[in-house]
Amino acid sequence: MASSLYFILPALGGYTLTSLYLLKNPQILHKKKRAAFHCTHISHRGGSGERIESTMEAFTHAVEQGTGMLELDCHLTRDGHVVVSHDENLLRQTGRDVTISSLNLEDLPLYKDRLEVTFNAGRYSTGTDRKFTLLEEVFRKFPKMPVNIEIKEDNSLLMEKASNMVKQYDREDLTVWATVDSTIMEKCRRTNSTMPYSFSMRRGLQLLLLYYSGLLPFVPLGESFLQFYLPRIINRTYIPEERLLKNRMVIYLIEKLTMRKSLFKHLANRGIQKKHRVTAEKMLRQIDSTTGRQTKLLEQMHS
């Protein structure tokens, strides 16, 4: 046993030193990704805390405010139109317990005139635009604006139609596949492999496992974008139903495990854009629209 340690300990030491060196110098093994854009601000559902979410008015307002990317979700109507909506069931957004897939485009109801902000109970967004918009309308109006499309449902036709639209408007380098479900992401990538894509939840967990095991510097990564939620920020205004996620110690451990400066620096050096600050910024924009307070909170987070 003692003799084997003469081989095991130097091997472990060599592995650790090599891993740490490559973590800081990933360009030795990996070519840096070159995205067509770099954004530091994403408008979640078009800025859902400032205008009625996912409407053309919300997207227009976000662009006028200088956002770097529009984030949206898509669903398919019964007559085959790709509609921008966070939910498939429209009860929360319209007060009607119907699904988008059960209705033709012309039969979609209007948004409520006052829509409660998901991550800020008791606060409502308003606007003059209450119509559901089409993905094509967003592409047509903002041809140069990066768009993050989240696909929530395992619907091959939806993926195909979204992909065809991306190709039609020549924006494959400006449109990002996103989903928390790895199976759906695999289908999105098979549908259009030229579009950049983000980490799914399972891939995000694998990323952390690779990082803490020291294997990350040796493993190629196909994703171009990473998004983390900050429980400490979200839980200021949105309390999740899961009891575990209400526990302060759990929140503290999640942040300690995920918010690793060396991890994000490594990913940045590989050309992978991280969005944990952006996600928190979206929450902060919903908490308070006062620029001063928002800036102060962001500065504290970025330090």
C-alpha positions in Angstrom: 0.0 0.0 0.0 2.7 2.4 1.0 4.7 1.7 -2.2 1.6 2.5 -4.4 1.4 5.9 -2.8 4.7 6.8 -4.4 2.9 6.6 -7.8 -0.5 7.8 -6.8 0.5 11.0 -5.0 2.8 12.3 -7.8 0.1 11.4 -10.4 -2.6 13.3 -8.4 -0.3 16.2 -7.9 0.6 16.4 -11.6 -3.1 16.1 -12.5 -4.0 18.9 -10.1 -1.3 21.3 -11.3 -2.0 20.6 -15.0 -5.8 21.1 -14.4 -5.2 24.4 -12.6 -2.8 25.6 -15.3 -5.2 24.8 -18.1 -8.1 26.3 -16.2 -6.3 29.6 -16.4 -5.0 29.0 -19.9 -7.7 27.2 -21.8 -6.5 28.5 -25.2 -3.8 25.8 -25.1 -6.4 23.1 -25.7 -9.5 25.0 -27.0 -10.1 27.5 -29.7 -11.9 30.5 -28.4 -15.5 30.8 -29.6 -16.3 33.9 -31.6 -19.9 34.9 -31.3 -21.5 37.5 -33.6 -22.5 39.6 -30.6 -21.7 40.2 -27.0 -24.4 41.4 -24.7 -24.4 42.5 -21.0 -28.1 43.1 -20.7 -31.0 40.8 -21.6 -34.7 41.8 -21.5 -36.6 38.9 -20.0 -39.9 38.5 -21.8 -39.2 41.9 -23.3 -38.8 43.6 -19.9 -41.8 42.1 -18.2 -41.6 44.5 -15.2 -41.9 47.6 -17.3 -44.5 46.7 -20.0 -46.9 43.9 -20.4 -44.6 40.9 -21.0 -43.8 39.6 -24.5 -45.8 42.2 -26.4 -44.4 44.3 -29.2 -44.6 47.3 -27.0 -42.4 45.6 -24.4 -39.8 44.6 -27.0 -39.8 48.0 -28.5 -39.4 49.7 -25.1 -36.5 47.3 -24.3 -34.7 48.1 -27.5 -35.2 51.9 -27.0 -33.7 51.5 -23.5 -30.5 49.9 -25.0 -31.0 46.2 -24.3 -28.4 43.9 -25.8 -30.7 40.9 -26.3 -34.4 40.0 -26.3 -35.4 36.9 -24.4 -38.7 35.2 -25.3 -40.6 31.9 -25.3 -42.5 30.4 -28.3 -45.6 28.3 -28.7 -47.6 27.0 -31.7 -51.3 27.9 -32.4 -53.7 25.3 -33.8 -53.4 26.8 -37.2 -49.6 26.7 -37.1 -48.4 30.2 -36.1 -45.4 30.7 -33.9 -46.6 32.9 -31.1 -44.4 34.6 -28.5 -45.8 33.7 -25.0 -44.2 32.6 -21.8 -47.1 30.2 -20.9 -48.9 27.7 -23.1 -52.0 28.0 -20.9 -53.3 31.5 -20.9 -55.0 31.7 -17.6 -52.3 33.7 -15.8 -51.9 36.1 -18.7 -55.4 36.6 -20.0 -57.8 35.2 -17.3 -59.0 32.5 -19.7 -58.2 28.8 -19.0 -57.3 27.9 -22.6 -54.1 26.8 -24.3 -52.4 28.4 -27.3 -52.3 25.1 -29.2 -56.1 24.8 -28.9 -56.8 28.2 -30.6 -56.3 29.7 -34.0 -54.3 32.9 -34.1 -57.3 35.1 -34.6 -59.0 33.6 -31.5 -56.2 34.4 -29.1 -57.6 36.6 -26.2 -55.9 39.8 -25.1 -53.5 40.1 -22.2 -55.0 41.5 -19.0 -54.8 45.2 -18.8 -52.8 44.9 -15.5 -50.5 41.8 -15.4 -48.8 40.8 -12.2 -45.1 40.6 -12.5 -44.0 36.9 -11.9 -41.1 37.7 -9.7 -42.6 40.6 -7.8 -45.9 39.7 -6.1 -48.2 42.7 -5.8 -46.5 44.7 -8.6 -48.3 45.0 -12.0 -47.1 45.9 -15.5 -49.4 47.8 -17.8 -49.3 49.1 -21.4 -51.3 50.1 -24.4 -50.4 46.9 -26.3 -52.3 43.7 -25.1 -52.0 41.6 -28.2 -49.9 38.5 -28.5 -47.2 38.9 -31.1 -45.7 36.5 -33.6 -42.0 35.5 -33.6 -41.9 36.6 -37.3 -43.0 40.1 -36.2 -40.1 40.4 -33.8 -37.6 39.3 -36.4 -39.0 41.7 -39.0 -39.0 44.7 -36.7 -35.6 44.0 -35.1 -33.4 42.4 -37.8 -30.1 43.1 -36.1 -31.1 42.4 -32.5 -29.9 39.2 -30.8 -32.8 37.0 -29.7 -32.8 34.2 -27.2 -35.6 31.7 -28.0 -36.6 29.4 -25.2 -38.5 26.2 -26.3 -40.4 24.8 -23.4 -42.4 22.0 -25.1 -41.2 18.9 -27.0 -42.8 20.0 -30.3 -40.8 19.2 -33.4 -43.1 21.3 -35.6 -42.5 24.3 -33.4 -38.8 23.9 -33.6 -38.8 23.5 -37.3 -41.0 26.5 -37.9 -38.8 28.7 -35.6 -35.7 27.4 -37.4 -37.1 28.1 -40.8 -38.0 31.7 -39.7 -34.4 32.2 -38.4 -33.1 31.1 -41.8 -35.6 33.2 -43.7 -34.5 36.3 -41.9 -30.8 35.4 -42.2 -30.2 35.6 -38.4 -28.7 32.2 -37.5 -25.7 33.9 -35.8 -28.0 36.3 -33.9 -30.5 33.8 -32.5 -29.9 31.4 -29.6 -31.6 28.1 -28.8 -32.4 27.9 -25.1 -34.3 25.4 -22.9 -33.9 23.8 -19.5 -34.6 20.4 -20.9 -31.6 18.5 -22.4 -33.9 16.3 -24.6 -35.5 19.3 -26.1 -32.2 21.0 -26.6 -30.9 18.0 -28.5 -33.9 18.1 -30.9 -33.4 21.9 -31.3 -29.8 21.3 -32.3 -30.7 18.6 -34.8 -33.3 20.9 -36.3 -30.7 23.7 -36.7 -27.1 23.0 -35.8 -25.8 26.3 -37.0 -27.5 28.4 -34.3 -25.6 28.9 -31.0 -27.1 27.4 -28.0 -27.0 27.7 -24.2 -26.6 25.2 -21.4 -29.6 23.1 -20.4 -30.1 22.4 -16.7 -28.5 19.0 -16.9 -25.6 20.3 -18.8 -25.2 23.1 -16.3 -24.9 20.5 -13.5 -22.4 18.5 -15.6 -20.4 21.7 -16.0 -20.2 22.1 -12.2 -19.2 18.5 -11.8 -16.4 18.9 -14.4 -15.2 22.1 -12.7 -15.0 20.6 -9.2 -13.4 17.3 -10.5 -10.7 19.3 -12.4 -11.8 17.8 -15.7 -13.3 20.9 -17.2 -10.1 22.2 -18.9 -9.8 19.0 -20.8 -13.4 18.7 -22.1 -14.7 20.5 -25.2 -17.9 22.5 -24.8 -20.4 23.1 -27.6 -22.5 25.7 -25.7 -21.9 29.4 -26.3 -24.0 30.8 -23.4 -24.5 30.0 -19.7 -27.2 31.4 -17.5 -27.3 31.1 -13.7 -30.1 32.3 -11.4 -29.1 34.0 -8.2 -31.4 32.7 -5.4 -30.5 35.6 -3.1 -31.7 38.1 -5.7 -34.8 36.2 -6.8 -35.9 35.4 -3.3 -36.2 39.1 -2.4 -39.4 39.3 -4.3 -40.2 35.7 -5.4 -40.5 32.9 -2.9 -40.4 29.5 -4.6 -42.9 26.8 -3.6 -40.2 24.3 -2.8 -39.5 24.4 0.9 -35.8 23.5 0.3 -35.2 26.6 -1.8 -36.5 28.8 1.0 -33.8 27.7 3.4 -31.1 30.4 3.8 -28.3 27.8 4.2 -29.3 26.1 1.0 -29.4 29.4 -0.8 -25.9 30.2 0.6 -24.5 26.9 -0.5 -26.0 27.2 -4.0 -24.4 30.5 -4.5 -21.1 29.3 -3.1 -21.1 26.3 -5.4 -22.1 28.2 -8.6 -20.7 31.7 -8.3 -17.1 30.8 -8.8 -14.9 33.5 -10.3 -12.4 31.1 -11.6 -15.1 29.1 -13.4 -16.6 32.2 -15.1 -13.1 33.5 -16.0 -12.3 30.1 -17.6 -15.6 30.2 -19.6 -15.0 33.8 -20.7 -11.5 32.8 -21.9 -13.1 30.1 -24.0 -15.6 32.6 -25.5 -18.6 31.4 -23.5 -20.8 34.3 -22.4 -22.1 34.0 -18.9 -25.5 35.4 -18.0 -25.8 35.1 -14.2 -25.4 38.9 -13.8 -27.9 39.5 -16.5 -30.5 37.2 -15.0 -30.1 39.1 -11.7 -30.4 42.4 -13.5 -33.7 41.3 -15.0 -34.9 40.6 -11.4 -33.6 44.0 -10.2 -35.3 45.8 -13.1 -38.5 44.4 -11.8 -37.8 45.2 -8.2 -37.3 48.9 -8.8 -37.3 51.0 -11.9 -35.4 53.8 -10.2 -32.1 53.9 -12.0 -30.1 54.9 -9.0 -31.1 52.0 -6.8 -30.8 49.5 -9.7 -27.3 50.7 -10.5 -26.2 50.5 -6.9 -27.4 47.0 -6.5 -25.7 45.9 -9.7 -22.4 47.4 -8.7 -22.6 45.5 -5.4 -23.3 42.3 -7.3 -20.5 42.9 -9.8 -17.9 43.6 -7.2 
